Amino acid sequence: MKLTFKLNPDYVFLHAINMAQHKEPFSGWAEFTNDIWEKDKALFYFLSGAPEYILFATSQKARKSLFEKAEKELKRVKQS
């Protein structure tokens, strides 16, 4: 039997941002995540594994906006 492991960069990022970090996984991690927090707290909560936060979005338009921001942020993370 041969096992092949594939890495999903989106999952790795979302898992990392959701974990309590006792030590920065890389230099600048705290600044990186704090930047997301400062830009949009709803986005940070959503990305960090609190999807129930979306329930507080007041409209379909607000939910769509949050999803679009999440996709944009994940794209930015992949490029960094």
MOPAC internal coordinates of N, CA, C and O (Angstrom, degrees):
PM7 1SCF
backbone

  N    0.0000 0     0.00 0     0.00 0    0    0    0
  C    1.4389 1     0.00 0     0.00 0    1    0    0
  C    1.5230 1   108.87 1     0.00 0    2    1    0
  O    1.2310 1   120.92 1   -47.00 1    3    2    1
  N    1.3246 1   115.84 1   133.00 1    3    2    1
  C    1.4620 1   120.88 1   178.40 1    5    3    2
  C    1.5332 1   108.31 1  -116.03 1    6    5    3
  O    1.2310 1   121.13 1   -54.08 1    7    6    5
  N    1.3172 1   115.44 1   125.92 1    7    6    5
  C    1.4571 1   120.68 1   178.32 1    9    7    6
  C    1.5229 1   109.89 1   -99.12 1   10    9    7
  O    1.2310 1   120.83 1   -41.09 1   11   10    9
  N    1.3030 1   116.02 1   138.91 1   11   10    9
  C    1.4528 1   121.46 1   175.27 1   13   11   10
  C    1.5224 1   107.67 1  -124.30 1   14   13   11
  O    1.2310 1   120.86 1   -54.05 1   15   14   13
  N    1.3048 1   115.97 1   125.95 1   15   14   13
  C    1.4509 1   120.67 1   179.71 1   17   15   14
  C    1.5214 1   109.03 1  -104.36 1   18   17   15
  O    1.2310 1   121.33 1   -47.65 1   19   18   17
  N    1.3146 1   115.05 1   132.35 1   19   18   17
  C    1.4552 1   120.58 1   177.52 1   21   19   18
  C    1.5193 1   107.95 1  -118.45 1   22   21   19
  O    1.2310 1   121.26 1   -37.68 1   23   22   21
  N    1.2981 1   115.20 1   142.32 1   23   22   21
  C    1.4485 1   121.72 1  -176.42 1   25   23   22
  C    1.5201 1   109.84 1  -104.81 1   26   25   23
  O    1.2310 1   120.39 1   -48.95 1   27   26   25
  N    1.3143 1   116.85 1   131.05 1   27   26   25
  C    1.4525 1   122.02 1   175.73 1   29   27   26
  C    1.5325 1   106.89 1  -103.84 1   30   29   27
  O    1.2310 1   119.83 1   -72.16 1   31   30   29
  N    1.3421 1   117.92 1   107.84 1   31   30   29
  C    1.4688 1   120.24 1  -176.08 1   33   31   30
  C    1.5331 1   113.42 1   -58.84 1   34   33   31
  O    1.2310 1   119.98 1   144.97 1   35   34   33
  N    1.3235 1   117.65 1   -35.03 1   35   34   33
  C    1.4652 1   119.86 1   178.07 1   37   35   34
  C    1.5204 1   110.50 1   -62.29 1   38   37   35
  O    1.2310 1   120.80 1   134.50 1   39   38   37
  N    1.3316 1   116.07 1   -45.50 1   39   38   37
  C    1.4555 1   119.86 1  -179.46 1   41   39   38
  C    1.5331 1   110.75 1   -63.55 1   42   41   39
  O    1.2310 1   120.15 1   137.19 1   43   42   41
  N    1.3168 1   117.32 1   -42.81 1   43   42   41
  C    1.4644 1   120.92 1  -178.83 1   45   43   42
  C    1.5250 1   109.90 1   -60.41 1   46   45   43
  O    1.2310 1   120.47 1   134.10 1   47   46   45
  N    1.3307 1   116.71 1   -45.90 1   47   46   45
  C    1.4608 1   120.09 1   179.47 1   49   47   46
  C    1.5330 1   110.76 1   -62.87 1   50   49   47
  O    1.2310 1   120.46 1   130.94 1   51   50   49
  N    1.3239 1   116.72 1   -49.06 1   51   50   49
  C    1.4608 1   120.16 1  -177.54 1   53   51   50
  C    1.5278 1   111.00 1   -62.85 1   54   53   51
  O    1.2310 1   120.46 1   142.26 1   55   54   53
  N    1.3176 1   116.72 1   -37.74 1   55   54   53
  C    1.4614 1   120.61 1   177.41 1   57   55   54
  C    1.5324 1   109.99 1   -65.95 1   58   57   55
  O    1.2310 1   120.53 1   135.92 1   59   58   57
  N    1.3270 1   116.59 1   -44.08 1   59   58   57
  C    1.4643 1   120.68 1  -178.80 1   61   59   58
  C    1.5251 1   111.87 1   -64.27 1   62   61   59
  O    1.2310 1   120.48 1   137.59 1   63   62   61
  N    1.3237 1   116.69 1   -42.41 1   63   62   61
  C    1.4671 1   119.23 1  -178.36 1   65   63   62
  C    1.5306 1   110.76 1   -69.85 1   66   65   63
  O    1.2310 1   120.23 1   156.50 1   67   66   65
  N    1.3111 1   117.17 1   -23.50 1   67   66   65
  C    1.4647 1   121.86 1  -178.69 1   69   67   66
  C    1.5283 1   112.08 1   -84.91 1   70   69   67
  O    1.2310 1   119.76 1   163.42 1   71   70   69
  N    1.3047 1   118.07 1   -16.58 1   71   70   69
  C    1.4603 1   121.55 1  -176.19 1   73   71   70
  C    1.5263 1   111.21 1   -88.24 1   74   73   71
  O    1.2310 1   121.05 1   -34.98 1   75   74   73
  N    1.3190 1   115.61 1   145.02 1   75   74   73
  C    1.4590 1   120.06 1   172.20 1   77   75   74
  C    1.5283 1   106.82 1   -72.00 1   78   77   75
  O    1.2310 1   120.75 1   -57.57 1   79   78   77
  N    1.2967 1   116.17 1   122.43 1   79   78   77
  C    1.4663 1   120.56 1  -177.16 1   81   79   78
  C    1.5279 1   109.27 1  -101.52 1   82   81   79
  O    1.2310 1   120.62 1   -67.77 1   83   82   81
  N    1.3193 1   116.41 1   112.23 1   83   82   81
  C    1.4579 1   120.47 1   177.29 1   85   83   82
  C    1.5264 1   109.78 1   -76.19 1   86   85   83
  O    1.2310 1   121.24 1   153.92 1   87   86   85
  N    1.3002 1   115.23 1   -26.08 1   87   86   85
  C    1.4574 1   121.87 1   179.02 1   89   87   86
  C    1.5211 1   106.29 1  -141.26 1   90   89   87
  O    1.2310 1   120.54 1   -40.39 1   91   90   89
  N    1.3234 1   116.57 1   139.61 1   91   90   89
  C    1.4638 1   119.50 1  -179.55 1   93   91   90
  C    1.5274 1   110.05 1   -58.74 1   94   93   91
  O    1.2310 1   119.91 1   -50.26 1   95   94   93
  N    1.3488 1   117.77 1   129.74 1   95   94   93
  C    1.4626 1   119.51 1   178.93 1   97   95   94
  C    1.5302 1   112.10 1   -65.69 1   98   97   95
  O    1.2310 1   120.47 1   154.79 1   99   98   97
  N    1.3218 1   116.71 1   -25.21 1   99   98   97
  C    1.4580 1   121.58 1   172.87 1  101   99   98
  C    1.5153 1   107.71 1  -154.17 1  102  101   99
  O    1.2310 1   121.08 1   -20.87 1  103  102  101
  N    1.3116 1   115.54 1   159.13 1  103  102  101
  C    1.4527 1   120.54 1  -179.53 1  105  103  102
  C    1.5265 1   109.95 1   -60.20 1  106  105  103
  O    1.2310 1   120.62 1   -52.37 1  107  106  105
  N    1.3098 1   116.41 1   127.63 1  107  106  105
  C    1.4499 1   120.76 1   179.39 1  109  107  106
  C    1.5200 1   114.76 1    96.14 1  110  109  107
  O    1.2310 1   120.16 1  -179.93 1  111  110  109
  N    1.3512 1   117.30 1     0.07 1  111  110  109
  C    1.4658 1   120.60 1  -178.16 1  113  111  110
  C    1.5309 1   111.34 1   -58.78 1  114  113  111
  O    1.2310 1   120.37 1   132.81 1  115  114  113
  N    1.3261 1   116.89 1   -47.19 1  115  114  113
  C    1.4709 1   120.19 1  -178.14 1  117  115  114
  C    1.5287 1   110.22 1   -61.73 1  118  117  115
  O    1.2310 1   120.62 1   136.01 1  119  118  117
  N    1.3094 1   116.41 1   -43.99 1  119  118  117
  C    1.4665 1   120.05 1   178.42 1  121  119  118
  C    1.5328 1   110.50 1   -62.14 1  122  121  119
  O    1.2310 1   120.75 1   139.34 1  123  122  121
  N    1.3097 1   116.17 1   -40.66 1  123  122  121
  C    1.4630 1   122.49 1   179.73 1  125  123  122
  C    1.5257 1   111.19 1   -61.49 1  126  125  123
  O    1.2310 1   120.33 1   129.59 1  127  126  125
  N    1.3279 1   116.98 1   -50.41 1  127  126  125
  C    1.4653 1   120.07 1  -178.96 1  129  127  126
  C    1.5273 1   111.49 1   -71.80 1  130  129  127
  O    1.2310 1   120.37 1   144.59 1  131  130  129
  N    1.3279 1   116.90 1   -35.41 1  131  130  129
  C    1.4652 1   119.61 1   176.74 1  133  131  130
  C    1.5211 1   111.41 1   -63.55 1  134  133  131
  O    1.2310 1   120.40 1   146.99 1  135  134  133
  N    1.3178 1   116.85 1   -33.01 1  135  134  133
  C    1.4541 1   121.58 1   177.53 1  137  135  134
  C    1.5290 1   110.73 1   -62.38 1  138  137  135
  O    1.2310 1   120.64 1   137.43 1  139  138  137
  N    1.3226 1   116.38 1   -42.57 1  139  138  137
  C    1.4691 1   120.29 1   177.33 1  141  139  138
  C    1.5310 1   109.07 1   -63.41 1  142  141  139
  O    1.2310 1   120.24 1   135.38 1  143  142  141
  N    1.3276 1   117.15 1   -44.62 1  143  142  141
  C    1.4614 1   122.43 1   179.85 1  145  143  142
  C    1.5303 1   110.52 1   -58.39 1  146  145  143
  O    1.2310 1   120.66 1   132.57 1  147  146  145
  N    1.3338 1   116.35 1   -47.43 1  147  146  145
  C    1.4635 1   120.52 1  -177.68 1  149  147  146
  C    1.5281 1   112.17 1   -66.02 1  150  149  147
  O    1.2310 1   120.26 1   145.00 1  151  150  149
  N    1.3247 1   117.11 1   -35.00 1  151  150  149
  C    1.4673 1   120.97 1  -179.60 1  153  151  150
  C    1.5220 1   111.47 1   -69.10 1  154  153  151
  O    1.2310 1   120.85 1   134.94 1  155  154  153
  N    1.3437 1   115.97 1   -45.06 1  155  154  153
  C    1.4616 1   118.90 1  -172.45 1  157  155  154
  C    1.5279 1   109.72 1  -163.32 1  158  157  155
  O    1.2310 1   120.95 1   -77.34 1  159  158  157
  N    1.3180 1   115.79 1   102.66 1  159  158  157
  C    1.4654 1   120.45 1  -177.38 1  161  159  158
  C    1.5337 1   112.12 1   -63.16 1  162  161  159
  O    1.2310 1   120.34 1   142.50 1  163  162  161
  N    1.3243 1   116.95 1   -37.50 1  163  162  161
  C    1.4696 1   120.10 1   178.74 1  165  163  162
  C    1.5188 1   110.27 1   -61.90 1  166  165  163
  O    1.2310 1   120.57 1   137.80 1  167  166  165
  N    1.3199 1   116.51 1   -42.20 1  167  166  165
  C    1.4667 1   121.00 1   178.18 1  169  167  166
  C    1.5260 1   110.33 1   -63.17 1  170  169  167
  O    1.2310 1   120.44 1   135.86 1  171  170  169
  N    1.3375 1   116.76 1   -44.14 1  171  170  169
  C    1.4617 1   119.85 1   179.63 1  173  171  170
  C    1.5251 1   110.80 1   -59.95 1  174  173  171
  O    1.2310 1   120.31 1   132.46 1  175  174  173
  N    1.3372 1   117.01 1   -47.54 1  175  174  173
  C    1.4640 1   119.87 1   178.90 1  177  175  174
  C    1.5196 1   111.12 1   -59.13 1  178  177  175
  O    1.2310 1   120.59 1   136.60 1  179  178  177
  N    1.3135 1   116.49 1   -43.40 1  179  178  177
  C    1.4592 1   121.03 1  -179.15 1  181  179  178
  C    1.5273 1   111.04 1   -62.96 1  182  181  179
  O    1.2310 1   120.51 1   132.59 1  183  182  181
  N    1.3376 1   116.62 1   -47.41 1  183  182  181
  C    1.4653 1   120.67 1  -179.32 1  185  183  182
  C    1.5243 1   112.06 1   -68.16 1  186  185  183
  O    1.2310 1   120.37 1   149.47 1  187  186  185
  N    1.3176 1   116.89 1   -30.53 1  187  186  185
  C    1.4623 1   119.09 1  -174.45 1  189  187  186
  C    1.5262 1   113.55 1   -87.44 1  190  189  187
  O    1.2310 1   120.65 1  -163.00 1  191  190  189
  N    1.3070 1   116.35 1    17.00 1  191  190  189
  C    1.4528 1   118.59 1   171.78 1  193  191  190
  C    1.5052 1   114.59 1    95.43 1  194  193  191
  O    1.2310 1   120.19 1  -161.09 1  195  194  193
  N    1.3069 1   117.24 1    18.91 1  195  194  193
  C    1.4613 1   120.29 1   176.47 1  197  195  194
  C    1.5264 1   108.37 1  -113.44 1  198  197  195
  O    1.2310 1   120.26 1  -117.00 1  199  198  197
  N    1.3371 1   117.10 1    63.00 1  199  198  197
  C    1.4647 1   119.32 1  -176.03 1  201  199  198
  C    1.5197 1   113.49 1   -63.21 1  202  201  199
  O    1.2310 1   120.46 1   160.68 1  203  202  201
  N    1.3290 1   116.73 1   -19.32 1  203  202  201
  C    1.4636 1   117.77 1   177.38 1  205  203  202
  C    1.5207 1   111.26 1   -64.65 1  206  205  203
  O    1.2310 1   120.52 1   162.78 1  207  206  205
  N    1.3294 1   116.61 1   -17.22 1  207  206  205
  C    1.4562 1   120.57 1   177.77 1  209  207  206
  C    1.5272 1   111.02 1   -57.50 1  210  209  207
  O    1.2310 1   120.69 1   150.04 1  211  210  209
  N    1.3221 1   116.29 1   -29.96 1  211  210  209
  C    1.4652 1   120.82 1   179.64 1  213  211  210
  C    1.5186 1   111.58 1   -61.26 1  214  213  211
  O    1.2310 1   120.06 1   155.35 1  215  214  213
  N    1.3178 1   117.50 1   -24.65 1  215  214  213
  C    1.4646 1   120.22 1   179.48 1  217  215  214
  C    1.5265 1   111.95 1   -63.09 1  218  217  215
  O    1.2310 1   120.72 1   158.71 1  219  218  217
  N    1.3283 1   116.22 1   -21.29 1  219  218  217
  C    1.4515 1   120.24 1  -179.44 1  221  219  218
  C    1.5265 1   112.69 1   -85.85 1  222  221  219
  O    1.2310 1   120.57 1   172.19 1  223  222  221
  N    1.3326 1   116.51 1    -7.81 1  223  222  221
  C    1.4690 1   119.52 1   175.76 1  225  223  222
  C    1.5252 1   107.28 1   -63.69 1  226  225  223
  O    1.2310 1   120.93 1   -45.38 1  227  226  225
  N    1.2999 1   115.83 1   134.62 1  227  226  225
  C    1.4636 1   120.32 1  -170.05 1  229  227  226
  C    1.5208 1   114.11 1   -81.31 1  230  229  227
  O    1.2310 1   119.99 1   166.38 1  231  230  229
  N    1.3113 1   117.62 1   -13.62 1  231  230  229
  C    1.4625 1   119.01 1  -176.72 1  233  231  230
  C    1.5259 1   110.67 1  -155.67 1  234  233  231
  O    1.2310 1   121.30 1   -11.87 1  235  234  233
  N    1.3130 1   115.12 1   168.13 1  235  234  233
  C    1.4645 1   120.82 1   175.58 1  237  235  234
  C    1.5305 1   109.47 1   -60.65 1  238  237  235
  O    1.2310 1   120.70 1   141.83 1  239  238  237
  N    1.3117 1   116.27 1   -38.17 1  239  238  237
  C    1.4655 1   121.15 1   179.53 1  241  239  238
  C    1.5347 1   110.46 1   -62.67 1  242  241  239
  O    1.2310 1   120.39 1   139.03 1  243  242  241
  N    1.3281 1   116.86 1   -40.97 1  243  242  241
  C    1.4645 1   121.08 1   178.75 1  245  243  242
  C    1.5253 1   110.79 1   -65.70 1  246  245  243
  O    1.2310 1   120.22 1   139.21 1  247  246  245
  N    1.3383 1   117.19 1   -40.79 1  247  246  245
  C    1.4714 1   120.35 1   177.94 1  249  247  246
  C    1.5265 1   110.46 1   -64.71 1  250  249  247
  O    1.2310 1   120.36 1   136.15 1  251  250  249
  N    1.3208 1   116.92 1   -43.85 1  251  250  249
  C    1.4573 1   120.69 1   179.03 1  253  251  250
  C    1.5232 1   110.39 1   -60.36 1  254  253  251
  O    1.2310 1   120.59 1   137.98 1  255  254  253
  N    1.3090 1   116.49 1   -42.02 1  255  254  253
  C    1.4623 1   121.11 1   178.68 1  257  255  254
  C    1.5279 1   110.88 1   -61.26 1  258  257  255
  O    1.2310 1   120.36 1   137.41 1  259  258  257
  N    1.3387 1   116.92 1   -42.59 1  259  258  257
  C    1.4598 1   120.99 1   179.32 1  261  259  258
  C    1.5216 1   110.88 1   -63.03 1  262  261  259
  O    1.2310 1   119.93 1   136.25 1  263  262  261
  N    1.3246 1   117.73 1   -43.75 1  263  262  261
  C    1.4668 1   120.89 1   178.07 1  265  263  262
  C    1.5250 1   111.02 1   -62.44 1  266  265  263
  O    1.2310 1   120.49 1   138.27 1  267  266  265
  N    1.3200 1   116.67 1   -41.73 1  267  266  265
  C    1.4653 1   120.27 1   179.78 1  269  267  266
  C    1.5257 1   110.77 1   -64.41 1  270  269  267
  O    1.2310 1   120.54 1   139.45 1  271  270  269
  N    1.3360 1   116.57 1   -40.55 1  271  270  269
  C    1.4708 1   120.17 1   177.20 1  273  271  270
  C    1.5231 1   110.38 1   -63.80 1  274  273  271
  O    1.2310 1   120.37 1   139.36 1  275  274  273
  N    1.3327 1   116.89 1   -40.64 1  275  274  273
  C    1.4659 1   120.83 1   179.87 1  277  275  274
  C    1.5275 1   110.17 1   -62.85 1  278  277  275
  O    1.2310 1   120.08 1   135.15 1  279  278  277
  N    1.3246 1   117.44 1   -44.85 1  279  278  277
  C    1.4666 1   120.45 1   178.27 1  281  279  278
  C    1.5215 1   111.04 1   -61.97 1  282  281  279
  O    1.2310 1   120.46 1   137.87 1  283  282  281
  N    1.3168 1   116.73 1   -42.13 1  283  282  281
  C    1.4722 1   121.33 1   179.66 1  285  283  282
  C    1.5293 1   110.58 1   -64.01 1  286  285  283
  O    1.2310 1   120.39 1   137.25 1  287  286  285
  N    1.3302 1   116.86 1   -42.75 1  287  286  285
  C    1.4592 1   120.62 1  -179.91 1  289  287  286
  C    1.5217 1   110.98 1   -66.24 1  290  289  287
  O    1.2310 1   119.64 1   138.85 1  291  290  289
  N    1.3230 1   118.29 1   -41.15 1  291  290  289
  C    1.4630 1   120.64 1   177.58 1  293  291  290
  C    1.5266 1   110.53 1   -63.50 1  294  293  291
  O    1.2310 1   119.99 1   142.52 1  295  294  293
  N    1.3067 1   117.62 1   -37.48 1  295  294  293
  C    1.4644 1   121.22 1   176.82 1  297  295  294
  C    1.5263 1   109.96 1   -63.87 1  298  297  295
  O    1.2310 1   120.49 1   136.90 1  299  298  297
  N    1.3325 1   116.66 1   -43.10 1  299  298  297
  C    1.4682 1   120.81 1   178.95 1  301  299  298
  C    1.5223 1   110.38 1   -62.43 1  302  301  299
  O    1.2310 1   120.48 1   139.41 1  303  302  301
  N    1.3346 1   116.69 1   -40.59 1  303  302  301
  C    1.4675 1   120.79 1  -179.93 1  305  303  302
  C    1.5177 1   110.59 1   -62.79 1  306  305  303
  O    1.2310 1   120.45 1   136.85 1  307  306  305
  N    1.3283 1   116.75 1   -43.15 1  307  306  305
  C    1.4596 1   120.61 1  -179.74 1  309  307  306
  C    1.5258 1   111.58 1   -61.34 1  310  309  307
  O    1.2310 1   120.63 1   146.13 1  311  310  309
  N    1.3181 1   116.39 1   -33.87 1  311  310  309
  C    1.4619 1   120.51 1  -177.30 1  313  311  310
  C    1.5261 1   112.15 1   -80.53 1  314  313  311
  O    1.2310 1   120.40 1   162.97 1  315  314  313
  N    1.3421 1   116.83 1   -17.03 1  315  314  313
  C    1.4621 1   118.43 1  -176.62 1  317  315  314
  C    1.5177 1   111.81 1   -86.97 1  318  317  315
  O    1.2310 1   120.10 1   180.00 1  319  318  317

